[in-house]
Amino acid sequence: MAHRLDTNRSAGGAGTGSGRAVFTADRPNRLWVADATRIPCGQGTFWLAAVRDAFSNRIVGWKTSDRCDTELVLGALEFAVWSRDIRDGELIHHSDRGLDLHSDPVR
């Protein structure tokens, strides 16, 4: 059975027309979705990047930083790949953070 993950989407984004994107996976480590979250704190801004498995809905990788940049999101993805048994060609990684992920190390 494939599990389904619905995520809210901003206006103008790709999706189902209902303002929601639907991601499904038929097994673990097949589809990962990622995002970065800004967390205000007493010393300024704190960023958390997380990678979630769409099948289990579990966080499989994360990284924190004082900046939201390629190093942050790539670090979360690298931690996820390191912590799971990932084989070439079996994983789809999706993130709406296009500008942050637009770098040669991610491609």
C-alpha positions as CSV (number, residue, x, y, z in Angstrom):
1,M,0.0,0.0,0.0
2,A,1.4,3.4,-0.9
3,H,1.3,6.1,1.8
4,R,0.2,9.6,0.9
5,L,1.7,12.9,2.1
6,D,-0.2,16.1,1.5
7,T,1.6,19.4,1.9
8,N,0.3,22.9,1.7
9,R,1.5,24.8,-1.3
10,S,1.7,28.5,-1.9
11,A,-0.3,30.2,-4.7
12,G,1.2,29.6,-8.1
13,G,3.0,26.4,-7.2
14,A,2.6,23.1,-9.0
15,G,0.2,20.7,-7.5
16,T,-3.3,19.2,-7.8
17,G,-5.2,22.5,-8.4
18,S,-6.5,22.4,-4.9
19,G,-3.5,24.2,-3.5
20,R,-2.0,21.0,-2.2
21,A,0.7,18.8,-3.7
22,V,0.3,15.1,-3.2
23,F,3.4,12.9,-2.7
24,T,3.1,9.1,-2.5
25,A,5.6,6.3,-2.0
26,D,5.1,2.5,-2.1
27,R,8.1,1.8,0.2
28,P,10.6,3.5,2.4
29,N,13.5,5.5,0.9
30,R,11.8,5.9,-2.4
31,L,10.6,9.5,-2.1
32,W,12.0,12.2,0.2
33,V,10.6,15.7,0.6
34,A,12.6,18.5,2.2
35,D,12.1,22.0,3.5
36,A,13.9,24.6,5.6
37,T,12.2,26.4,8.5
38,R,13.1,29.7,10.0
39,I,13.0,29.7,13.8
40,P,13.3,33.1,15.5
41,C,15.2,33.0,18.8
42,G,16.8,35.4,21.3
43,Q,20.1,35.5,19.4
44,G,18.6,36.1,15.9
45,T,17.4,33.6,13.4
46,F,17.9,29.8,13.5
47,W,17.4,27.6,10.5
48,L,16.4,23.9,10.4
49,A,16.5,21.9,7.2
50,A,14.8,18.5,7.4
51,V,14.3,15.6,5.0
52,R,11.2,13.5,5.4
53,D,10.5,10.0,4.0
54,A,7.1,10.2,2.3
55,F,6.3,6.6,3.0
56,S,6.9,6.6,6.8
57,N,6.5,10.3,7.3
58,R,9.7,10.2,9.4
59,I,12.5,12.7,9.4
60,V,15.5,10.9,8.0
61,G,18.0,13.8,7.9
62,W,18.4,17.3,9.3
63,K,20.9,20.1,9.8
64,T,20.8,23.4,11.6
65,S,22.5,26.7,10.8
66,D,22.3,30.5,11.3
67,R,21.9,30.8,7.5
68,C,19.6,29.2,4.9
69,D,21.9,28.3,2.1
70,T,23.1,25.4,0.0
71,E,25.3,24.1,2.8
72,L,22.3,23.8,5.1
73,V,20.0,21.9,2.7
74,L,22.8,19.8,1.3
75,G,23.9,18.9,4.8
76,A,20.5,17.6,5.7
77,L,20.3,15.5,2.5
78,E,23.8,14.1,3.0
79,F,22.9,13.1,6.6
80,A,19.8,11.4,5.3
81,V,21.7,9.5,2.6
82,W,24.4,8.5,5.1
83,S,21.9,7.2,7.7
84,R,19.8,5.1,5.2
85,D,20.6,2.3,2.8
86,I,20.2,4.3,-0.5
87,R,21.0,2.7,-3.9
88,D,21.7,4.7,-7.0
89,G,18.6,5.5,-9.0
90,E,16.1,4.4,-6.4
91,L,15.4,7.8,-4.6
92,I,13.5,10.9,-5.6
93,H,14.3,14.0,-3.6
94,H,11.9,16.9,-3.7
95,S,12.2,20.4,-2.2
96,D,10.5,23.7,-2.8
97,R,13.8,25.5,-1.9
98,G,14.9,25.8,-5.5
99,L,17.2,28.7,-5.2
100,D,19.0,27.2,-2.1
101,L,19.4,23.9,-3.9
102,H,20.6,25.3,-7.2
103,S,24.2,24.3,-7.0
104,D,26.6,21.9,-8.6
105,P,27.0,19.6,-5.5
106,V,23.2,18.9,-5.4
107,R,22.9,18.0,-9.1
